[in-house]
Amino acid sequence: MRPLGALWLAALLALPFFALAVLPPFGQRMVTLVGIYALMGLGYQLVFGQLGALNLAQGALFGVGAYAAALAAPALGVLALPVAILAASLPAALAAGPVLRLQSHYFALATLALASIVNLIAVHAEGLTGGANGISGFASVLPRGPVLLAMVWTCLIATVLIYVHLFRGRLGDEARLLREAPLVAATLGIDGGRWRLAAFVAGGALAGLAGAFSAAISGVVSPDVTGFPVMVLCLTSVVVGGSRHPMGAVVGALLAVCLPEILRDFQDAWLLVYAVATLAIVRWAPGGIAELIDRLRGARSPAPNNPTVPQLMPAVSGAQRLVLDNVVKRFGGVDALAGVSFAVGRGEIVGLIGPNGSGKTTLLNVIGGLDRADSGAITLDDAHLECLPPHAIARKGLGRTFQTLMLEGDTRSADLARAVATGAIFLLLDEPAAGATDRERGQLASLLHRLRDAGRGIVIVDHDIELLTRVCDRLVCLDRGRVIAIGRPAEVRADPQVRASFLGLAEVAA
């Protein structure tokens, strides 16, 4: 994430001061609304922008905060604001367990269902919410006018600065991995479930605070505040402003609040203008208006943080042996792995060879937890791995690279460097030499030797049999999910079954 920059920081600070010093009450109300919707949008950016998940419950949590503030205000006064934060965080936390296990459109549908439940409660729980008539008569004990504007913008400015601080460093890199390459993130030990829980709850908390401020400025809370139009406003303003830019929610909220007033003479036609503008932004400036402004003023986009492998390889300590005992994996009626057994020790390089479809990548996936073994045992010394999720296996000391690069602008050396940087004791490398030049293969061989000398165990899959012969202590040949040969490279290459299966020399096997 790019730094906020002097221009954006000045704009963020100037708008509330200008409103308090110059604008009449109606103008101050408009600026307050901008701050309220920006707070809701900034919370939405945590899930939608940083993690790429379409959350359709943010508007409903905004409504929960509004109702909580309205109900608590007569007894607690301004302390109703933190109550609203807790009230919106609670359903987010309770729903997080089942909802965050879902992927893609299922997650969107589940959050839409949560929003529908909140709206139904608002309409039908008349004893609590006042039903269709809503709740009124509470706003006199809440901040109003300039005091409310100052509170809203103080919270917003603080949240924007915290957001920038958090996502400019390691958390930003982790969020990018979770968003663009979740499998890579898991094999690096990043717990996506914990990340999504934290983002969902924190986003709900900001929605609840924004809802409480909305209740204070309007003085009335009705079921409309939990309705889908609020969610649409939140989603479109974040998309138009910039879903990951630190000022995206502010820019989007500014447009969402001001456009209806600017185009009020066109009556409902402003909706058409807003829809056309949204489509134009999605088509020609997918990063949002804030990102577009940065490009036009020549601000540089931050370069991806591509790690490099250190020249001095630190020694590692930990488990001594990775052992596979009769590992079986089936897909439907096909045995992808049929009783695979072998062991890898610290300071040893073992190469996996075999024809396409023999189960090599599947075996790496099973060891790393991306696929669950149907039977058999996988252990690091005495610790069983076969039932652990990928991030937990990674934290036990296993690193993994992938045959296909999953991050835009990534390189195979960066993929390997990330795995090495975790301090993994054992590395699972899937075709690290694919597409490499002779020079790059030589560099890879040197790196593998340095990793072995530092005490790491390596399982490497590659089709370059000459490279594997140079770097590996042993080769394991798979054919149709079974181990057909295991031993020193020269021995395995001379095996008739291997020559028939992997090298295609069927006449030798005969």
C-alpha positions in Angstrom: 0.0 0.0 0.0 1.2 3.5 -0.9 1.8 6.1 1.9 -1.0 8.5 2.5 1.0 11.5 1.1 1.0 15.1 2.1 -1.8 16.0 -0.4 -4.2 13.4 0.9 -3.4 14.1 4.5 -3.9 17.9 4.0 -7.3 17.2 2.3 -8.3 14.8 5.1 -7.5 17.4 7.8 -8.8 20.4 5.8 -12.3 19.3 5.1 -13.6 19.2 8.7 -11.8 22.4 9.7 -13.2 24.2 6.6 -16.7 22.9 7.5 -16.5 24.1 11.1 -15.0 27.5 10.2 -16.9 28.4 7.0 -19.9 26.3 6.2 -23.5 26.9 7.5 -25.3 24.2 9.5 -26.5 22.4 6.3 -23.0 22.2 4.9 -21.7 20.9 8.2 -24.4 18.3 8.2 -23.2 17.2 4.7 -19.6 17.0 5.8 -20.7 15.0 8.8 -22.5 12.5 6.6 -19.4 12.2 4.4 -17.5 11.2 7.5 -20.1 8.7 8.6 -20.3 6.9 5.3 -16.5 7.0 5.0 -16.2 5.2 8.3 -18.6 2.5 7.2 -16.7 2.3 3.9 -13.3 2.0 5.5 -14.6 -0.9 7.6 -15.9 -2.5 4.4 -12.4 -2.1 2.8 -11.0 -4.5 5.4 -13.0 -7.4 4.0 -13.8 -6.4 0.5 -10.7 -4.4 -0.4 -7.9 -6.2 1.5 -9.2 -9.8 1.4 -11.3 -9.6 -1.8 -14.5 -11.1 -0.2 -17.9 -9.7 -1.2 -19.5 -9.0 2.2 -23.1 -7.9 1.8 -23.8 -7.5 5.5 -22.0 -4.2 6.2 -25.1 -2.1 5.7 -27.0 -4.3 8.1 -24.3 -4.0 10.8 -24.5 -0.2 10.2 -28.2 -0.5 11.1 -27.4 -2.6 14.2 -25.2 0.2 15.4 -27.9 2.8 14.8 -30.5 0.8 16.7 -28.1 0.0 19.6 -27.3 3.7 20.0 -30.9 4.7 19.9 -31.8 2.1 22.5 -28.9 2.8 24.8 -28.8 6.6 24.5 -31.6 7.5 27.0 -29.7 5.6 29.8 -26.1 6.0 28.8 -25.9 9.2 26.8 -22.7 9.5 24.8 -21.6 6.1 26.1 -24.2 4.6 23.7 -21.5 5.0 21.0 -19.2 2.3 22.3 -22.3 0.2 23.0 -23.1 0.5 19.3 -19.6 -0.7 18.4 -20.0 -3.8 20.5 -23.5 -4.4 19.3 -22.4 -4.5 15.7 -19.2 -6.5 16.4 -21.2 -9.2 18.2 -23.3 -10.6 15.3 -20.2 -10.3 13.1 -18.3 -12.5 15.5 -21.1 -14.9 16.0 -21.7 -15.3 12.3 -18.0 -15.5 11.5 -17.6 -19.2 12.3 -20.0 -20.7 9.7 -19.9 -17.7 7.2 -16.2 -17.3 6.9 -15.7 -21.0 6.0 -17.5 -20.3 2.7 -15.8 -19.2 -0.5 -16.7 -16.8 -3.3 -20.4 -16.4 -4.1 -21.4 -18.6 -1.2 -19.8 -16.2 1.2 -21.7 -13.3 -0.5 -25.0 -15.2 -0.2 -24.4 -16.0 3.4 -23.7 -12.4 4.3 -26.8 -11.4 2.4 -28.8 -13.8 4.5 -27.4 -12.3 7.6 -28.4 -8.8 6.4 -31.9 -10.1 5.7 -32.2 -11.5 9.2 -31.2 -8.2 10.7 -33.8 -6.4 8.5 -36.5 -8.8 9.5 -35.8 -8.3 13.2 -35.9 -4.5 12.7 -39.3 -4.8 11.0 -41.0 -7.4 13.2 -39.5 -7.1 16.7 -41.8 -4.1 17.5 -41.3 -4.3 21.2 -37.6 -3.7 20.8 -37.2 -1.7 17.5 -40.6 0.0 17.2 -41.3 -1.9 14.0 -42.0 0.2 10.9 -42.3 3.4 13.0 -38.8 3.0 14.4 -37.3 4.8 17.4 -37.2 8.5 18.0 -36.7 11.0 20.9 -33.3 9.8 21.9 -31.0 12.2 20.0 -31.0 15.1 22.6 -28.5 13.2 24.8 -26.2 12.5 21.9 -23.6 14.8 20.3 -25.1 17.1 17.6 -24.0 19.8 15.2 -20.3 20.9 15.3 -19.5 18.5 18.2 -20.8 15.5 16.2 -18.9 16.7 13.1 -15.7 16.9 15.2 -16.2 13.5 16.7 -16.9 11.8 13.4 -13.9 13.2 11.7 -11.6 12.6 14.6 -12.6 9.0 14.5 -12.3 8.9 10.7 -8.8 10.5 10.6 -7.5 8.3 13.3 -8.9 5.2 11.5 -7.4 6.2 8.2 -4.0 6.7 9.8 -4.1 3.4 11.6 -5.2 1.7 8.3 -2.2 3.1 6.4 0.2 2.2 9.2 -1.0 -1.4 9.4 -1.2 -2.2 5.7 2.0 -0.6 4.6 4.1 -3.3 6.2 3.9 -7.0 6.8 0.1 -7.1 7.2 -0.3 -5.6 3.7 1.9 -8.3 2.2 -0.1 -11.0 4.0 -3.4 -9.4 2.9 -2.2 -9.4 -0.7 -1.2 -13.1 -0.5 -4.6 -14.0 1.0 -6.4 -12.0 -1.6 -4.4 -13.1 -4.7 -2.9 -16.4 -3.8 -4.6 -18.0 -0.7 -2.8 -21.4 -1.2 0.6 -19.7 -1.1 -0.5 -17.8 2.0 -1.5 -21.0 3.7 1.8 -22.7 2.9 3.6 -19.7 4.4 1.8 -20.2 7.8 -0.7 -17.4 7.3 -4.0 -18.3 9.0 -6.7 -17.1 6.6 -9.5 -17.9 9.0 -8.1 -15.8 11.7 -7.4 -12.9 9.3 -11.0 -13.0 7.9 -12.4 -13.2 11.5 -10.4 -10.1 12.5 -11.3 -8.2 9.4 -15.0 -9.1 9.6 -15.3 -8.1 13.2 -13.3 -4.9 12.9 -15.3 -3.9 9.8 -18.5 -4.6 11.7 -17.2 -2.4 14.6 -16.6 0.5 12.2 -20.0 0.0 10.7 -21.6 0.0 14.1 -19.8 3.3 15.1 -20.9 4.9 11.8 -24.5 3.7 12.4 -24.4 5.3 15.9 -23.3 8.6 14.4 -26.0 8.3 11.8 -28.6 7.8 14.5 -27.3 10.9 16.3 -27.5 13.1 13.2 -30.9 12.0 12.0 -32.6 11.6 15.4 -34.7 8.7 14.1 -33.9 5.1 13.5 -36.2 2.9 11.3 -35.9 -0.4 9.4 -34.7 1.5 6.4 -31.3 1.9 8.1 -30.8 -1.9 7.8 -32.1 -2.1 4.2 -30.2 -3.1 1.2 -29.9 0.4 -0.3 -27.5 1.2 2.5 -25.3 -1.7 1.5 -25.5 -0.7 -2.2 -24.3 2.8 -1.2 -21.4 1.4 0.8 -20.3 -1.0 -1.9 -20.6 1.5 -4.8 -18.8 4.3 -2.9 -15.9 2.0 -2.0 -15.6 0.7 -5.6 -15.8 4.2 -7.0 -13.4 5.8 -4.5 -10.9 2.9 -4.4 -11.4 -0.4 -2.6 -7.8 -0.5 -1.2 -6.6 3.1 -1.3 -6.5 4.6 2.2 -8.6 7.5 0.9 -10.9 5.5 -1.3 -13.8 5.3 1.2 -13.5 9.1 1.9 -13.6 10.0 -1.8 -16.4 7.6 -2.5 -18.5 8.9 0.4 -17.9 12.5 -0.7 -19.4 11.6 -4.1 -22.3 9.6 -2.6 -23.3 12.5 -0.4 -22.7 15.4 -2.7 -23.9 14.0 -6.1 -27.6 13.9 -5.1 -27.4 17.5 -4.0 -25.5 18.7 -7.1 -28.0 16.9 -9.4 -31.1 17.5 -7.3 -32.7 19.4 -10.2 -32.6 16.2 -12.2 -34.7 14.5 -9.5 -34.0 10.7 -9.7 -31.8 11.1 -12.8 -28.8 11.4 -10.4 -29.1 7.7 -9.8 -28.5 7.1 -13.6 -25.5 9.5 -13.5 -24.1 7.7 -10.5 -24.6 4.3 -12.1 -22.9 5.4 -15.3 -20.0 6.9 -13.3 -19.6 3.6 -11.4 -19.5 1.5 -14.6 -16.9 4.0 -16.1 -14.7 3.7 -13.0 -14.9 -0.1 -13.0 -14.0 -0.2 -16.7 -11.3 2.4 -17.0 -10.0 3.0 -13.5 -10.5 -0.2 -11.5 -8.4 1.1 -8.7 -10.9 3.8 -8.1 -10.9 7.6 -8.3 -8.3 8.0 -5.5 -5.9 5.7 -7.4 -6.6 7.6 -10.6 -5.9 10.9 -8.9 -2.6 9.5 -7.7 -1.7 8.4 -11.2 -2.6 11.7 -12.8 -0.4 13.6 -10.3 2.5 11.3 -10.9 2.6 9.4 -7.6 4.4 6.1 -8.0 2.6 2.9 -7.1 4.5 0.9 -4.4 6.5 -1.9 -5.9 5.6 -5.4 -4.7 7.8 -6.7 -2.0 9.6 -9.6 -3.8 11.9 -11.3 -1.3 15.3 -12.6 -2.2 17.2 -15.6 -1.0 20.1 -14.6 1.4 23.6 -15.4 0.3 24.5 -16.6 3.8 22.1 -19.3 4.6 21.4 -19.6 8.3 21.4 -23.0 9.9 18.0 -24.3 11.1 17.1 -26.6 13.9 14.1 -28.6 14.7 12.6 -31.9 13.5 15.0 -34.4 12.1 12.9 -36.5 9.7 9.9 -36.2 7.5 8.3 -39.6 7.1 5.5 -40.8 4.8 4.0 -44.2 5.8 1.6 -45.9 3.4 -0.1 -42.6 2.2 -3.2 -43.0 0.1 -5.2 -40.3 -1.7 -8.2 -41.1 -3.9 -10.1 -38.8 -6.3 -13.4 -40.5 -7.0 -12.4 -44.1 -7.9 -8.9 -43.2 -8.9 -5.9 -43.8 -6.6 -3.8 -40.7 -7.1 -1.5 -42.1 -4.3 -1.5 -45.8 -3.5 0.5 -46.5 -0.4 3.4 -44.1 -0.8 6.2 -44.6 1.8 9.6 -43.0 2.1 11.5 -40.6 4.5 13.6 -37.5 4.1 16.2 -36.5 6.6 17.6 -33.1 7.5 20.4 -32.2 5.1 19.1 -34.5 2.4 17.7 -33.7 -1.1 15.2 -36.2 -2.4 13.9 -35.9 -6.0 10.5 -37.0 -7.1 10.3 -38.2 -10.7 7.7 -39.9 -12.8 5.5 -39.4 -15.9 2.8 -36.7 -16.0 -0.1 -37.9 -13.8 2.0 -40.1 -11.6 1.0 -38.2 -8.4 4.1 -36.0 -7.8 2.3 -32.7 -7.2 -0.6 -34.5 -5.4 2.0 -35.9 -3.0 3.4 -32.5 -2.3 -0.2 -31.2 -1.8 -0.9 -34.0 0.7 2.3 -33.5 2.6 1.6 -29.7 2.9 -2.1 -30.2 3.8 -3.6 -28.7 0.7 -5.2 -32.1 0.1 -6.2 -34.4 2.9 -4.8 -38.0 2.8 -7.4 -40.7 2.9 -5.2 -43.0 4.9 -1.6 -43.3 6.1 0.6 -41.2 8.3 2.8 -38.2 7.6 5.0 -37.2 10.5 7.7 -34.7 11.5 9.6 -36.8 14.0 6.7 -37.7 16.3 4.3 -34.9 15.2 1.5 -36.1 12.9 0.6 -33.7 10.1 -2.0 -35.6 8.1 -5.0 -34.0 9.9 -3.6 -30.4 10.3 -4.6 -27.4 8.1 -1.9 -26.0 5.7 -1.0 -23.0 7.8 -0.5 -25.2 10.9 1.7 -27.6 8.9 3.8 -24.6 7.7 4.3 -23.5 11.2 5.6 -27.0 12.1 8.4 -26.4 9.7 7.3 -27.2 6.1 7.7 -24.7 3.3 6.3 -25.0 -0.2 6.7 -23.6 -3.7 4.3 -24.0 -6.6 4.5 -25.2 -10.2 2.4 -22.3 -11.4 3.1 -18.8 -10.1 0.1 -17.3 -8.5 1.0 -13.7 -7.9 1.1 -11.0 -10.6 4.7 -10.0 -11.2 6.1 -12.8 -9.2 9.1 -14.9 -10.0 10.2 -18.4 -9.1 13.1 -17.1 -7.1 10.7 -14.9 -5.1 8.4 -17.9 -4.5 11.3 -19.9 -3.2 12.7 -17.0 -1.2 9.3 -16.7 0.6 9.4 -20.4 1.6 13.0 -20.1 2.8 12.3 -16.9 4.7 9.7 -18.8 6.9 12.7 -20.7 8.4 11.1 -24.0 7.2 13.1 -27.1 8.1 11.8 -29.1 5.1 11.0 -27.6 1.7 8.7 -29.0 -0.9 9.7 -27.6 -4.3 7.4 -28.1 -7.3 9.3 -27.7 -10.6 11.5 -24.8 -9.5 13.5 -25.1 -12.8 10.5 -24.9 -15.2 11.4 -22.5 -18.0 14.8 -21.7 -16.5 17.9 -21.0 -18.6 21.1 -23.1 -18.1 22.5 -20.3 -16.0 19.4 -20.2 -13.8 19.6 -24.0 -13.4 23.2 -23.6 -12.2 22.2 -21.0 -9.7 19.3 -23.2 -8.5 21.7 -26.2 -8.0 24.0 -24.0 -6.0 21.1 -22.7 -3.9 19.9 -26.2 -3.2 23.3 -27.3 -2.0 23.5 -24.3 0.3 20.1 -25.1 1.7 21.2 -28.7 2.3 24.4 -27.6 3.9 22.4 -25.4 6.3 20.5 -28.4 7.5 17.3 -28.3 5.5 15.6 -31.3 4.0 14.3 -30.9 0.5 11.7 -32.8 -1.6 11.9 -31.5 -5.2 9.8 -32.3 -8.2 11.2 -31.5 -11.6 11.3 -32.9 -15.2 15.0 -32.0 -15.6 16.5 -35.4 -14.7 20.0 -34.1 -15.3 19.5 -31.4 -12.7 18.0 -33.8 -10.2 20.9 -36.3 -10.8 23.4 -33.5 -9.9 21.7 -32.2 -6.8 19.7 -35.1 -5.2 21.0 -37.6 -2.7 18.2 -40.0 -3.7 15.4 -40.2 -6.3 11.9 -41.6 -5.8 10.1 -42.6 -8.9 6.3 -42.7 -8.9 4.1 -44.4 -11.5 0.3 -44.2 -11.2 0.6 -43.2 -7.6 2.9 -46.0 -6.6 6.6 -46.0 -5.7 8.4 -48.1 -8.3 11.9 -47.3 -7.4 13.9 -45.5 -4.7 17.6 -45.1 -4.3 20.7 -43.1 -5.5 20.1 -41.2 -8.8 22.3 -43.5 -10.9 20.6 -46.6 -9.5 17.1 -45.3 -10.1 17.9 -44.1 -13.6 19.2 -47.5 -14.5 16.1 -49.3 -13.1 14.2 -51.0 -16.0 10.8 -50.0 -14.7 11.9 -46.4 -14.3 13.3 -46.3 -17.9 10.1 -47.7 -19.2 7.7 -45.5 -17.2 9.5 -42.2 -16.9 12.1 -42.2 -19.6 9.8 -43.9 -22.1 12.3 -46.7 -23.0 9.8 -49.5 -23.1 12.2 -51.8 -25.0 14.6 -51.8 -22.1 12.0 -53.0 -19.7 11.1 -55.8 -22.0 
